């Protein structure tokens, strides 16, 4: 695990094309250099990333088939063997990355870019093709009747927590792939997170209104064992809906991010002590248009946030300030979002899932 001082300036290593549609989820497979990403069509690809940062961009090696709608979250076990995906197709799926494939297929990774160039009458770029092994899911969990909006894996890998637009929050026995308990919300479950000790869950809510849904939102800390509310934070976030959440590795901090099409740089990050009452700390500047994802660095001190402004900010949580900004704004929230972010297990790499149809991998200098 790198010390905080090791997080030097981020450098872009590779841009991995995956432009069939928006890339919506990304995840490193344990401590390996394998990377998984999912998109808005329900497709999931896996890459083997080179150890050397000056190597050429790799092509995907495997495609995971089965989902029929957008991938909302990817999580993986520490040994890198099991990948678990949540989707708007109402399912959660387990994938054994060591399983034998059931065929091969050749993908054109820049098909959308080629089609767009042809439609505009410009020069069509050469096809970027990859032959991938194809495999189905090992197991499918069907505990939701609507979109599965978020998924959290406990640090000991014994529990999964899922939230859906059906208003159900479901706690799963991860190894057994069995439901343990569930609780009903008065609204959509939007973002979920599990504390490192498995005792507490953060669940944010949005009511299903077309307009002004942020005025009908809730933010609560739940007792995982009893399924009862420990602490209602809704009054601290009145008029705000929380789109992303993550606990620090030691559980002493809970980070929350404001989502939605917010004006200006009001997509703020909030930090609070999940064990004690008190107002959350507000980090500035916020993301323009709203936050899409949050991820604590393995060192526990740094936090990454991504937003509709197409940048990632790396925060020093103790100092409550931005250490660096990764990427550049591209002009509009409707042009490109960074949908999701993930740190490698050693904390030296950061991966981003881009609305533009690519996965980017960044490295921090020593």
Secondary structure, DSSP 8 states (H G I E B T S, - for coil): ---GGG---EEEEEEEE-TTS-EEEEEE-TTSSEEEEEETTS-EEEEE--SSTTS----EEEEEE---S-EEEEEE-TTS-EEEEEETTS-EEEEETTS--S-EEEEETTHHHHHHHHHTTS------EEEEEEEE-SEEE---SS-EEEEEE-TTSSEEEEEETTSEEEEEETTTTEEEEEEE-SSEEEEEEE-TTSSEEEEEEE---SS-GGGGEEEEEEETTTTEEEEE-GGGGTT--EEEEEE-TTSS-EEEEE-SSEEEEEEEEEEE-TTS-S--EEEEEEEEE-EEEEEE-TTSSEEEEEETTS-EEEEETTTTEEEEEES---S-TTT--EEEEEE-TTSSEEEEEETTTEEEEEEE--
